[in-house]
C-alpha cells in the first residue's frame, strides 16, 4: 500500500490538500473519505483501512460544500489509480455530504456513519437511487429512535411509491443499521467512544455494500484453501504467513492460543501449531458460508491424541485416545489477505474423549456431538432427564 499528499483543484481557483492511499495492487475503485473529526491520527487510519480492502482512497482537507465535493469526486475519477466506480464514505457532518452526493447521483454508492441531520436526510430519500448504507449509534442524541424510525418509514414509503409506478430505477436502496449501546464516534479508532465490536460489524457491512456495487471481488475460498494447505499439507510457516495481512491474529477461543502480529503468530505456527498437530488429523467439511469479507467453515475434526497439542490441549501429555469434534472457523479477510481466524470447538467434549473429564452427572458429551452433527436423526435431548416427562403419553394424552 502506498500513500501520498496531493493537491486538488476545485475549479473556482481554490486548491485543496488531499491524502491519497492506494492499495498494494496499485489501482482499484475509488472512495472519497469525508471526516471533519478524524482525530489525532488524521486521515491515515480509515484511509489505510479501506486501501487494504482494495480501494483508492482520497481524503481531502475540510470541504466547504457540495460543489467542492463534486470537484474532488471528479479529481478522484481522473486519477490513473482509480479504476471502476467511485463511492463516498462520510462520518458525522461528512455523512450528510455523502448522502447529498448520493441524492445528486454523483457516486456509485455511499456509506454514512453517525449522520447528523436526520430530518434533512428524510427529505433526500426520494431522490436517492444508488445503494446507501447508514450506520447509527444507539446512544447518539443526534439520532433518537423516533427520528430513525421516521427515516425508515420514509425509505419504505419511497420504495413503495417506486414499486407502484413500476420504476425500479428510482427505488431507494437504503440500508439502516443501528448499534445498541454505541455512541457517536464508535467507528473511529482513537475516539473515546470507539467500540471495537460495533466498528467491526459496521465495517463488514460497509465492505459488503462496496463490493456488491463496485468490487473488487476476491476468491476468498481459494485464499482460505491455500492457507489451510500450507498449514496442514506442506507445513510451510513462511507460505502460511504470506497469505495474511502484515498484522494478523489468530484466536483459538476455548483455550486462547494463537497470536497477534507477524512475529508472535509466526512463532506460534512454527513452534506450537504446525509441528504440534497429530499425524492423523483430518477435517471433514460440513458447511461453508462465504461473505464479502469472511468465510465461516463448519467441519468435523478428528485425530489421535499422540502428541502434546499445544494449541488445543496445552500441558496435557498424549493419551493415545481418539477424538472427534465439531469445529467452526470464522475467517476474516482484508482485501486478498487473511486478517484473522476465530476458531471454536467444545473443549468439554475433547476432555471427555481423552479421559480428563468424567461426563457422569454433567451436561457434556463426547464424540456423540460430532456424530449428531453428521446425522440429525440420532436422538436429541439425551442429557435432559425430564425429556420423557413431556411426552404425550406421560402427560395423559
C-alpha positions in Angstrom: 0.0 0.0 0.0 1.3 3.5 -0.9 0.2 6.9 0.3 0.9 10.4 -0.8 -0.2 14.0 -0.4 -1.7 15.6 -3.4 -3.2 18.9 -4.4 -6.8 19.0 -5.8 -8.1 21.9 -7.9 -11.7 22.8 -7.2 -12.5 24.7 -10.3 -13.0 28.1 -8.6 -9.4 28.9 -8.2 -9.0 27.2 -4.9 -6.7 24.2 -4.3 -7.3 21.6 -1.6 -4.7 19.5 0.1 -5.5 15.8 0.0 -4.2 12.5 1.3 -4.3 9.6 -1.2 -4.0 5.9 -0.1 -3.5 3.3 -2.8 -3.8 -0.5 -2.4 -0.9 -2.8 -2.9 -2.2 -3.7 -6.4 -1.7 -0.1 -7.4 -5.3 0.5 -8.5 -8.9 -0.1 -7.6 -12.3 1.5 -7.3 -12.3 4.9 -5.6 -13.6 6.1 -2.3 -13.9 9.8 -1.3 -13.5 9.9 2.5 -15.1 12.9 4.3 -14.4 13.1 8.0 -14.2 16.5 9.7 -13.2 14.9 13.0 -10.6 12.4 12.0 -8.9 12.5 15.4 -5.2 12.9 16.4 -4.0 10.4 13.8 -5.6 12.4 11.0 -7.0 10.6 7.9 -4.5 7.7 7.8 -6.3 5.0 9.9 -9.6 5.0 7.9 -7.9 5.6 4.6 -5.4 2.9 5.1 -8.1 0.5 6.3 -10.0 0.9 3.0 -6.9 0.9 0.9 -6.1 -2.5 2.4 -9.6 -3.6 1.3 -8.6 -2.8 -2.3 -9.8 0.8 -2.7 -8.0 4.0 -3.8 -9.0 6.4 -1.0 -8.8 10.2 -1.3 -9.2 12.2 1.9 -9.3 16.0 1.3 -8.9 18.8 3.8 -12.2 20.3 5.1 -14.7 20.7 2.3 -16.8 23.9 2.2 -19.8 22.5 0.4 -21.4 20.2 -2.2 -19.6 21.9 -5.2 -16.2 21.1 -3.7 -17.4 17.5 -3.0 -18.3 17.3 -6.7 -14.8 18.7 -7.7 -13.0 16.2 -5.5 -15.1 13.3 -6.9 -14.2 14.4 -10.4 -10.5 14.7 -9.4 -10.5 11.2 -8.0 -12.1 9.7 -11.1 -9.3 11.3 -13.2 -6.6 9.6 -11.2 -4.9 6.8 -13.1 -5.0 4.6 -9.9 -8.8 4.8 -9.8 -10.3 2.1 -11.9 -14.1 1.4 -11.7 -16.7 3.3 -9.8 -16.4 5.9 -7.0 -18.1 5.8 -3.7 -18.2 8.3 -0.8 -17.7 7.5 2.8 -18.7 10.1 5.4 -18.5 10.4 9.2 -20.6 12.9 11.2 -21.1 16.1 9.2 -19.3 14.4 6.4 -22.0 11.7 6.4 -24.6 14.4 5.3 -22.3 15.5 2.5 -22.0 11.9 1.4 -25.8 11.4 1.4 -26.3 14.6 -0.7 -23.7 13.3 -3.1 -25.8 10.1 -3.4 -29.0 12.0 -3.8 -27.4 14.1 -6.6 -26.3 11.0 -8.5 -22.6 11.8 -8.2 -21.4 8.4 -6.9 -22.0 4.7 -7.3 -22.9 4.3 -3.6 -22.5 6.0 -0.2 -21.7 4.9 3.3 -22.6 7.2 6.2 -21.6 6.9 9.8 -23.4 8.8 12.6 -25.3 11.0 10.3 -26.2 14.5 11.6 -29.5 15.9 10.4 -32.0 13.1 10.1 -34.9 15.4 9.1 -32.8 16.6 6.1 -32.0 13.0 5.3 -35.7 12.2 5.2 -36.2 14.9 2.6 -33.3 13.5 0.5 -34.6 9.9 0.5 -37.0 10.2 -2.6 -34.0 11.4 -4.7 -31.7 8.5 -3.7 -31.3 5.8 -6.4 -27.9 4.4 -5.6 -27.2 2.0 -2.8 -26.6 3.7 0.6 -25.6 2.3 4.0 -26.4 4.3 7.1 -24.8 3.4 10.4 -26.3 4.9 13.6 -25.0 4.7 17.2 -27.8 3.6 19.5 -26.8 6.2 22.1 -26.4 9.2 19.8 -28.5 12.2 20.8 -28.4 13.3 17.2 -30.2 10.1 16.2 -33.0 9.4 18.6 -35.1 6.3 18.0 -38.1 8.2 16.9 -36.2 10.1 14.3 -34.5 6.9 12.9 -38.0 5.3 12.8 -39.2 8.2 10.7 -36.2 7.8 8.4 -37.0 4.1 8.0 -40.6 4.9 7.2 -39.5 7.4 4.6 -37.4 4.8 2.9 -40.2 2.3 2.9 -42.7 4.9 1.5 -40.3 5.9 -1.3 -39.7 2.2 -2.2 -43.5 1.6 -2.2 -44.1 4.6 -4.4 -41.5 3.5 -6.9 -43.0 0.0 -7.0 -46.5 1.4 -7.6 -45.1 3.4 -10.6 -43.1 0.4 -11.8 -40.0 2.4 -11.8 -37.2 0.2 -10.3 -34.5 2.8 -11.2 -35.9 5.3 -8.7 -36.4 2.9 -5.9 -34.0 3.8 -3.0 -31.7 1.1 -1.8 -31.0 2.3 1.7 -29.8 0.0 4.5 -30.2 1.3 8.0 -28.1 -0.2 10.8 -28.3 0.6 14.5 -25.6 -0.4 17.0 -27.2 -0.6 20.5 -25.0 0.7 23.3 -22.7 2.5 20.9 -22.1 6.3 21.0 -21.2 8.7 18.2 -17.7 8.1 17.1 -17.9 4.4 17.7 -16.2 3.6 14.4 -13.2 5.9 14.8 -10.1 4.4 16.3 -8.7 6.7 19.0 -12.1 8.2 19.7 -13.1 7.9 23.4 -16.3 6.2 22.2 -14.6 3.7 19.9 -16.4 0.4 20.1 -14.4 -2.4 18.6 -17.3 -4.9 18.2 -19.7 -2.3 16.7 -17.0 -0.9 14.5 -16.0 -4.3 13.2 -19.6 -5.2 12.3 -20.2 -1.9 10.7 -17.0 -2.2 8.6 -18.0 -5.6 7.4 -21.4 -4.3 6.3 -19.8 -1.4 4.6 -17.4 -3.6 2.7 -20.2 -5.9 1.6 -22.0 -2.9 0.1 -18.9 -1.5 -1.6 -18.0 -4.9 -3.0 -21.5 -5.6 -4.3 -21.7 -2.2 -6.1 -18.0 -1.6 -7.2 -15.9 -4.6 -6.4 -13.1 -5.5 -6.2 -14.0 -9.2 -5.9 -11.6 -11.7 -4.5 -11.7 -15.5 -4.5 -11.8 -15.9 -0.7 -12.4 -19.6 -0.9 -9.2 -20.1 -2.9 -7.3 -17.9 -0.5 -8.5 -19.9 2.5 -7.8 -23.3 0.8 -4.3 -22.2 0.1 -3.8 -21.1 3.8 -5.1 -24.5 5.0 -2.8 -26.3 2.5 0.3 -24.6 3.8 -0.7 -25.3 7.4 -1.6 -29.0 7.2 -0.1 -30.4 4.0 3.1 -28.6 3.1 3.5 -27.4 6.7 5.3 -24.2 5.5 5.3 -21.4 8.0 6.6 -18.7 5.6 3.9 -19.6 3.0 1.2 -19.6 5.7 2.2 -16.2 6.9 2.4 -14.9 3.3 -1.4 -15.5 3.0 -2.0 -13.0 5.8 -2.0 -9.2 6.3 1.0 -7.6 8.0 -0.6 -7.6 11.4 -2.9 -10.7 11.6 -4.2 -12.5 14.5 -5.5 -16.0 15.4 -7.5 -16.9 18.4 -8.4 -20.5 19.3 -11.2 -19.3 21.6 -11.7 -22.2 24.1 -8.0 -22.0 25.2 -7.0 -18.6 23.9 -4.0 -19.8 21.9 -2.7 -18.2 18.8 -1.0 -14.9 18.3 -1.3 -11.2 17.3 1.1 -9.7 14.7 3.5 -11.3 12.3 6.3 -12.0 14.8 4.2 -13.8 17.5 1.9 -15.5 15.1 4.8 -16.9 13.0 6.4 -18.1 16.3 3.1 -19.8 17.2 2.8 -21.5 13.8 6.4 -22.6 13.8 6.7 -24.0 17.3 3.2 -24.6 18.7 0.8 -25.3 15.8 2.2 -26.9 12.7 4.6 -29.3 14.4 2.1 -30.0 17.2 -0.7 -31.3 15.0 -1.3 -35.1 15.3 -0.1 -37.2 12.4 -3.6 -38.4 11.5 -5.5 -35.2 12.0 -8.3 -34.9 9.4 -11.1 -32.4 8.6 -14.4 -33.3 7.1 -16.3 -30.2 5.7 -19.9 -29.9 6.8 -20.8 -26.4 5.6 -19.1 -23.3 4.2 -20.6 -19.8 4.1 -18.7 -17.2 2.0 -19.4 -13.5 2.6 -17.9 -10.3 1.3 -15.1 -10.3 3.8 -15.2 -13.6 5.7 -15.7 -17.3 5.5 -17.4 -19.5 8.1 -16.3 -23.1 7.9 -18.1 -25.8 9.8 -16.3 -29.1 10.0 -15.7 -32.3 11.9 -12.1 -32.6 13.1 -10.7 -36.0 14.2 -7.3 -37.1 15.4 -5.4 -39.4 17.7 -4.0 -37.7 20.8 -0.5 -39.0 20.1 1.4 -35.7 20.7 1.0 -32.8 23.1 -1.2 -30.5 21.2 -0.1 -27.1 22.4 -2.8 -25.2 20.6 -5.7 -27.3 21.8 -4.5 -29.2 24.9 -1.6 -27.2 26.3 0.3 -29.1 29.0 -1.7 -32.3 28.5 0.6 -35.3 27.8 -0.5 -37.6 24.9 -3.2 -40.1 25.9 -3.4 -42.1 22.7 -7.1 -41.7 22.6 -9.2 -40.8 19.5 -11.0 -37.5 19.4 -13.8 -36.4 17.1 -15.4 -32.9 17.5 -17.3 -30.3 15.6 -15.3 -27.2 14.9 -16.2 -23.8 13.5 -13.7 -21.4 11.9 -14.6 -17.8 11.3 -12.0 -16.3 8.9 -11.9 -12.6 8.3 -10.2 -11.0 5.2 -8.8 -7.6 4.4 -8.7 -7.4 0.6 -6.9 -10.5 -0.7 -5.3 -11.5 2.6 -6.4 -13.2 5.8 -6.9 -10.8 8.6 -8.0 -13.1 11.5 -9.2 -16.5 12.5 -11.6 -17.2 15.3 -11.7 -20.9 15.9 -14.4 -22.5 18.2 -14.9 -26.0 19.5 -16.4 -27.7 22.6 -13.4 -28.2 24.9 -15.5 -30.2 27.3 -16.1 -32.8 24.6 -12.4 -33.0 24.0 -11.7 -33.5 27.7 -14.3 -36.2 27.9 -12.8 -38.1 25.0 -9.3 -38.1 26.3 -10.4 -39.1 29.8 -9.8 -35.9 31.7 -13.4 -35.1 32.4 -16.0 -37.6 33.7 -19.3 -36.8 32.0 -21.4 -38.5 34.7 -23.8 -36.0 36.1 -22.6 -33.2 33.8 -24.3 -31.8 30.7 -21.5 -32.7 28.4 -20.9 -35.3 25.7 -18.0 -36.9 23.9 -17.8 -38.0 20.2 -21.6 -38.1 20.1 -21.6 -34.3 19.4 -19.8 -35.0 16.1 -22.0 -37.9 15.2 -25.1 -36.0 15.8 -23.9 -33.1 13.6 -23.5 -35.5 10.7 -26.7 -37.4 11.3 -29.6 -35.3 12.6 -31.8 -38.4 13.1 -29.7 -39.5 16.1 -31.6 -38.9 19.4 -31.8 -35.4 20.7 -32.2 -34.3 24.4 -30.4 -37.4 25.8 -28.9 -35.2 28.6 -32.3 -33.9 29.6 -33.6 -36.2 32.4 -37.0 -34.6 32.2 -37.4 -35.0 28.4 -39.6 -38.1 28.8 -41.9 -36.2 31.2 -43.1 -34.0 28.4 -44.0 -37.0 26.1 -47.8 -37.0 25.3 -48.3 -40.4 27.0 -46.5 -39.3 30.1 -48.9 -36.3 30.4 -52.0 -38.4 30.0 -52.8 -37.5 26.3 
